[in-house]
Amino acid sequence: MNSYKLGFGLLAIIAIVLAYLYATPDKAPTPSPLAATVAHLEAANTAARAPFPAPPPATETARRGVSAAAANPPAPSTALPAKLEALLDEIHSLLQEISNLQQLIYNPYDPYQPVNEAIREAYQPRIDELSERLDQRFAQAKDISIPQTLRAMWEQILNIGLEDPASSHALSLMSYALDDALFEDMLSVLASGEYSGVARSNLAFSTLLPPETRYYDSNVTATTVQPATPRQQRIKEFIETQLPRETDPELLSTYLNVYQTMSRDAHGLVSPTQFAQQVENLRNHLAPDQYFSFRLQQQALTSANTDVPTLLRDLNSTAMTPQQRQGMMAALSNTVFMELSPNAAESNVNRVIPEQHRQLLLQHLASGLYQPTLQDRYALSDYGSQRYAMELLKNQAQADNTYYQSIVDSKLLAEQVGLILGAQMAGTPVINKLQNNVALREQLAKHLQLPNLSADARTTLQDALDAITPESPMLDESGYVPEAAPDSSSPDTQSLGY
């Protein structure tokens, strides 16, 4: 009987002690990661907050052993937390410095604002150096604790703002190792509307295209459909929920890009018909060039069943800004390239566009040509791509030769530079011929010495010169370097044309 009393007495003492311990935690409770994210969204993007808090203590649930894996306790070595904290502090400093420098070059609130090339040339080397060091420190921190490193990086991204160019680089480092909790936090930010469409688009591309994405090659026999992962199924569910709700054209276009990728993915979660229906449903919410770009990607120009006349009439009758019209021409040129050029796929050698469609497409591209200027490097590249697409439509077999000759024969510098930049689409045969044209390189180098060039024009000229400059040849054992034979087929006189 006494032994029973003793046993009950011990149990009572243990119960009292445990009740005291559970009622009096040694540390303040730690908010959940999702709560931290929501709290941040309620504050201004520039609000000050500690970017890299110390690793949170184990929760009560973890101490009771119900979910020890979720707590992710640190390794027994006492040196690891201190080392991780030091690395995270350095990552914080690197991101802040990269952000400060990039904001001198890019306007985070207007990504389409032209960049001052002189400023970029001054600061880009330092940004590259800091970015390389950031990559190294991030890898070292992940070796210690992936969850804590990713959570700390995410907090810092929210701190400097998704609009910041530095955030894009940070997101690219994180995208291959997101745990479910952090992934859901990112989806909450995408759906919240707290940030601009451009900023959320950067996040969407980093988050919604997981590494398990696999593409069908349309030029080979379709592969067996693979089982989709839970993450991919969650992405499909999220996009289909957000498409009818989202009103920002930039983010809508991004969601459709991801959805289109899923329609071509080897996991078969989205059919091409489903994608086409979503595009039509959202036409009134998309910019015209975005809508037609998606529509073009669904139509095979080489098929006699494709209604090219209706497509072109729709293009011509739709109101667009000059920039949108230029983007539409670039999309159409790219579609022609993808269906006809052997540089896009070897099987294109035997593909042709029906004659009645070919003439209509050629007329449409020719009527949309504009006079290029050296101040707009990207428009010049689009101009070259459009001209190459026209050569493919005129004579597919001779496109490379005629395009190269048009570069050599050009009398306008801006036109010639645009054609050189567009030669990247033409591919290796044309690039090799251009790199063997010593006279053409010398002429571009001479134009670079002109004193009245703007920084933008100088950068564009330098890009063109770099494109046709061969890499330095390797010395053979005797030290002999073969010399390229000069190509005399270059104009003697040329108008600047800018």
PyMOL commands that set and color helices and strands:
alter all, ss='L'
color gray80, all
select helices_A, chain A and resi 2-23+33-42+60-63+68-71+79-105+117-144+146-160+165-174+180-192+197-207+230-242+249-263+272-281+283-285+288-297+308-317+322-340+346-350+355-367+377-394+399-409+413-426+428-435+438-448+455-467
alter helices_A, ss='H'
color red, helices_A
deselect
rebuild
show_as cartoon
